[in-house]
Amino acid sequence: MYKLKYYTLTKEEKIKLKDTFYKTEFGNNIKKRLDRLFLTGILGIIFSILLIILHTSKWDIITGIILLTASLIFVIGSHKVRIDKINTYLTKKKK
């Protein structure tokens, strides 16, 4: 079982760790991809809420709910992957 050292760090240590991780080539590429995924999720949430509010048929509501669910998975998943990659970097860096 791998360790979750990231959650035991203080706020300042987390900021420093993120800065050093994002300065690496791998960290920079991951940050771009995860930011793009997060932005897609946010835009999907906004669009799905507009579909639900301004519905013209029942299919708009169903499509909005499905899109809202997928967008929330994108946002939560991008956060979890970001924490996982930073934690992996932290545990591999010490060894």
N, C-alpha and C positions, 0 to 999 in steps of 0.2 A: 504494500500500500504506500503510495507516495505521499509526501508531506505537503501540507498547506502552510508554508512558512509566510506567505504573503499576508495572511490575515493576522499574524502576530506582530507585524511591523507597526511602528508609529506612523503618523500622517506624514511627517517630514521624510522618514526613511522610504515610504512608498513613493513620494514625489521624486526623490533622488534615484530610486531604482527604475522608475518609469523613464526618467530622462536618460539614464545610461542604456536602458534596453532599446529605446527608440533611436539612439545614436548608432546602433549597429545596423548593418545592411538588412539582416533578416527582420529586425524589429521595425525598421522603417517601412519595409514592404508589407508586413503584417498590419501596421497601423493604417496604411493607406487602404488596404482591403477591408479592414474592420470598420473604418470610418465610412467607407462607401456602403457597406452592408447596413450600418446604423442609419445613415441618411435615407437609404431605400426603405427601411422599416418605418422611419418617421413620416416620410411622404406617403407611404401606404396607409398608415394610421389616419392621417389627415384626409386622404381621399376616401377611405372607407367610412369615416364619420360623416363626410359630406354625402356619400351615397345613402347612408342610413337616414340622415335628416331630410334630404331633398328627394326622397323616393317617389317614383312614379308608378312602380308596380311592386309586387311581392318579390320579384327576382332581384330587384335592386337591393332590398333588405338582405336577402340571402347572400348575394355577392358581397355586400358590405361586411357581413359578419364573417364570412370566410376570409376575406382580405384582411380584416382586423385581426383575426386569429393568426394568420400567417405573418403579418407585420409585427405583432407582439413577439412571436417566436424569433423573428430576425433580430429585434432589439435586445431581447434577453439573451439570445444565443451569442450575439457579438460581444456582449459584456462578459459572458462566461468564458468564451474562447480567449478574450483579451487577458483575463485574470489567469487562466490556465497557462498561457504562453509566458506571461511574466513570471509566474511561479516556477515554471520549468526552467526558465533562464536563471532564476535565483538559486535553485537547487543545483543546477549544473555548474554555475559559476563558482560556487564554493569548493567543489571537488577538484 
